[in-house]
């Protein structure tokens, strides 16, 4: 939260040495810090430099945990985005890094992504999964449009997973998705338990 990348990486390395695994460090360390940052953003008690420094520290830890190497994709194709109006991509970038490290082929549509672009990318890439990260509640109506748009393009075998501070407060039925993940690891566990199934 202080934006000290060197200290954050050193602390994560110390945790690894003491037996903590990547999931514990991310879910109890990084995601907790991001939750606090989100609360400050919601209360407008933040500045852009603070967000950039925290983001740099977070990505430094992620890089230390997973490295730069891109493992061969052995799992399904995931199309990932923060939807139009949401210019936050820190959480999305963590999802991308962790899923790539776990063997998924991840196609990142970036932040502020229109629903049509997301779905068209899923069609082009023959994706089995769409993953949506949302930090602001204004994207909720857009999340609800993803599955109908996919059906318009003839995609019926598709899992849609959502997560992020704004979306975790809603149910899967509310968002018209298959699953609302509490964390990237929760989302991956859902996907691995439902491998091959789609609605």
C-alpha positions, -999 to 999 in steps of 0.1 A, spaced: 0 0 0 30 23 4 39 16 -33 73 3 -22 80 -23 -49 114 -34 -35 100 -40 0 69 -58 -14 90 -82 -35 113 -88 -5 84 -96 17 69 -119 -8 102 -137 -12 105 -141 26 70 -155 27 79 -180 -1 110 -190 19 89 -196 50 66 -220 31 38 -198 19 26 -206 -17 17 -182 -45 -20 -185 -39 -17 -175 -3 5 -146 -11 -18 -133 -38 -52 -140 -20 -41 -128 15 -16 -102 5 -21 -87 -29 -59 -90 -30 -62 -76 5 -41 -46 -4 -61 -41 -36 -93 -42 -16 -80 -15 6 -70 6 -24 -104 1 -39 -120 13 -7 -99 44 -8 -108 50 -45 -145 46 -37 -142 73 -10 -121 94 -34 -92 95 -9 -65 87 -34 -44 102 -61 -32 88 -95 4 86 -84 -6 64 -54 -25 40 -77 4 38 -101 29 31 -73 7 4 -57 2 -11 -92 39 -12 -98 45 -29 -64 18 -55 -71 31 -63 -106 66 -66 -92 54 -93 -68 35 -111 -95 66 -111 -117 87 -124 -89 62 -152 -82 56 -162 -119 86 -148 -138 86 -136 -174 84 -170 -190 52 -177 -210 45 -214 -205 30 -234 -233 -8 -232 -234 -22 -266 -224 -57 -255 -214 -86 -237 -230 -86 -202 -246 -98 -174 -223 -107 -139 -236 -103 -114 -209 -113 -77 -204 -124 -49 -182 -155 -36 -199 -162 -2 -214 -162 26 -188 -138 7 -165 -103 19 -170 -88 -2 -141 -67 -31 -153 -46 -41 -123 -69 -69 -112 -73 -80 -149 -35 -81 -153 -32 -103 -123 -58 -127 -137 -40 -128 -170 -6 -136 -154 -20 -163 -131 -41 -180 -157 -12 -179 -182 10 -195 -156 -16 -222 -151 -15 -231 -188 -45 -212 -202 -42 -194 -235 -52 -158 -225 -62 -132 -251 -64 -98 -234 -88 -73 -248 -76 -47 -224 -95 -22 -203 -124 0 -214 -134 -27 -238 -168 -26 -256 -189 -58 -253 -190 -62 -291 -152 -62 -293 -150 -88 -264 -175 -111 -281 -159 -107 -316 -125 -116 -301 -140 -147 -285 -154 -157 -319 -122 -151 -337 -100 -169 -311 -125 -197 -308 -125 -191 -270 -142 -215 -245 -142 -189 -217 -148 -152 -213 -135 -136 -181 -146 -102 -171 -129 -80 -144 -150 -51 -130 -140 -25 -104 -169 -1 -110 -206 -9 -108 -215 10 -140 -203 -20 -160 -229 -44 -145 -255 -37 -173 -227 -44 -199 -218 -77 -182 -254 -88 -186 -251 -83 -223 -222 -106 -229 -240 -139 -231 -269 -126 -254 -242 -110 -277 -223 -143 -278 -255 -162 -288 -261 -136 -316 -227 -147 -329 -236 -184 -327 -216 -191 -296 -235 -214 -273 -207 -234 -257 -191 -207 -236 -185 -201 -199 -186 -166 -187 -168 -159 -154 -168 -125 -137 -149 -110 -108 -136 -78 -92 -147 -55 -65 -179 -43 -82 -190 -77 -95 -183 -98 -64 -213 -82 -48 -237 -97 -74 -249 -132 -80 -242 -151 -112 -279 -149 -121 -279 -112 -116 -250 -108 -140 -262 -135 -165 -229 -153 -161 -219 -188 -151 -198 -179 -121 -188 -149 -100 -153 -156 -86 -140 -143 -52 -105 -144 -65 -85 -155 -96 -78 -189 -79 -115 -193 -70 -123 -187 -107 -97 -212 -119 -110 -238 -94 -145 -234 -109 -132 -237 -144 -111 -268 -136 -140 -285 -118 -163 -277 -148 -138 -286 -175 -155 -294 -207 -189 -281 -195 -205 -249 -207 -239 -233 -207 
